[in-house]
Amino acid sequence: MIIRLIIFSIIWMIFAQGQLNSLIVGLPAIVLASVISCRLADKNVGSFSLVGFLKFSVFFVKESFKGGLDIARRVYSKDLDIDPKYVVYESTLPTRFQRLFLSCCISLLPGTLTASLIGKTVIIHSLINAENVKQEVAQCEQVIANMFPAATDGKYVEPVS
Amino acid sequence: MIILDVLTVILLVVGLVFFFAGSIGLLRFPDLMCRVHALTKADNIGLACISLAVAIYSNDWLIGLKIIFVWLFILATSSLMSFIIARRINMSNKIISGDSR
């Protein structure tokens, strides 16, 4: 809780450009964000690797840039160069939080968009070759797994649709 | 100073090219799912370029950091929102086609 309070306070102070009088609004917002964040946090996540997070950040920014370039190339090409199809991917990530995290990340990878997440099955809408999609997602999955090295397989809760 | 101004203009133009790609993708792509691809990915990189341009132009590290943070937050929410929209489209398609799985 204290770590979350510190992180949210730093973020607020950056947004408010260090103005202390902004804390009239900021303080309740920081406390509320910390409480909600604690309530929603997955208890099975286990440890969090800062090095893993930095590696993930670099990977995510790089891949999302590649994704943007890829889509712009297709949009501006004469024949669109797309082959839309659904790809079913079985995730090996142990917790639901990690699989949700993966689903969100897939949406910014080149040519992929998560259409559904049912248990450990991720249904991906793809604009590119299915094998390439599976390779890319597996790579992303590995980076996420490194970020939460000691995650345990907690009680699985079926998503509410 | 002139170099920074030129860099700002280049980044703004590149950003606009990507935003334009997102809008053209909306018109050119054949279905809703493909259009979500175009909007999220192209707009994201467009916003990155424009954020970087504004950060350089502001000439103040705190404002620059703030703008980069804004971009990172939008990056996170845009990946989540595109997943939610795609999931909703997928569910609607199943309802229309009568697939109750």
Contacts between the chains, C-beta under 8 A, distances in Angstrom:
chain1	res1	chain2	res2	distance
A	11	B	69	6.8
A	14	B	62	7.3
A	14	B	65	5.7
A	14	B	66	5.5
A	14	B	69	5.6
A	15	B	66	5.9
A	15	B	69	6.9
A	15	B	70	8.0
A	17	B	62	5.4
A	17	B	63	7.0
A	17	B	66	6.5
A	18	B	62	6.8
A	60	B	75	7.9
A	61	B	75	7.9
A	64	B	41	7.3
A	64	B	44	5.8
A	64	B	45	7.1
A	64	B	75	6.6
A	64	B	79	7.9
A	65	B	45	5.8
A	65	B	48	7.2
A	67	B	41	4.3
A	67	B	44	7.6
A	67	B	45	7.7
A	68	B	18	6.0
A	68	B	41	4.9
A	68	B	42	5.5
A	68	B	44	5.7
A	68	B	45	2.8
A	68	B	46	7.4
A	68	B	48	7.8
A	69	B	45	6.9
A	70	B	41	7.3
A	71	B	21	6.8
A	71	B	22	7.9
A	71	B	25	6.5
A	71	B	37	5.9
A	71	B	38	5.6
A	71	B	41	4.3
A	71	B	42	5.0
A	72	B	17	7.2
A	72	B	18	5.7
A	72	B	21	3.9
A	72	B	42	5.4
A	72	B	45	7.5
A	74	B	25	7.8
A	75	B	21	4.6
A	75	B	22	7.9
A	75	B	24	5.1
A	75	B	25	4.4
A	75	B	28	6.2
A	75	B	29	7.8
A	75	B	38	6.1
A	75	B	42	6.9
A	76	B	21	6.4
A	76	B	24	7.4
A	80	B	28	6.3
A	80	B	29	7.3
A	82	B	29	7.4
A	82	B	34	6.5
A	84	B	30	7.4
A	84	B	31	7.1
A	84	B	33	6.7
A	84	B	34	5.6
A	103	B	83	5.3
A	104	B	76	7.9
A	104	B	79	4.4
A	104	B	80	4.9
A	104	B	83	5.2
A	105	B	79	6.3
A	106	B	83	7.7
A	107	B	40	6.2
A	107	B	79	4.9
A	107	B	80	8.0
A	107	B	82	4.2
A	107	B	83	4.9
A	107	B	86	7.0
A	108	B	40	6.7
A	108	B	41	6.4
A	108	B	44	6.5
A	108	B	75	7.4
A	108	B	78	7.4
A	108	B	79	4.7
A	108	B	82	7.5
A	110	B	41	7.7
A	111	B	37	7.4
A	113	B	33	6.5
A	113	B	36	5.9
A	113	B	37	5.4
A	113	B	40	7.6
A	113	B	82	6.3
A	113	B	83	7.7
A	113	B	86	5.1
A	114	B	83	4.8
A	114	B	86	6.1
A	114	B	87	7.3
A	115	B	33	7.0
A	115	B	86	5.0
A	115	B	87	6.5
A	115	B	89	7.5
A	115	B	90	4.2
A	116	B	87	5.6
A	116	B	90	5.2
A	116	B	91	7.9
A	117	B	87	7.6
A	123	B	90	7.2
A	125	B	33	4.7
A	125	B	37	7.6
A	125	B	86	6.4
A	125	B	90	7.8
A	127	B	34	6.8
A	127	B	37	6.0
A	161	B	87	7.9
A	161	B	91	6.5
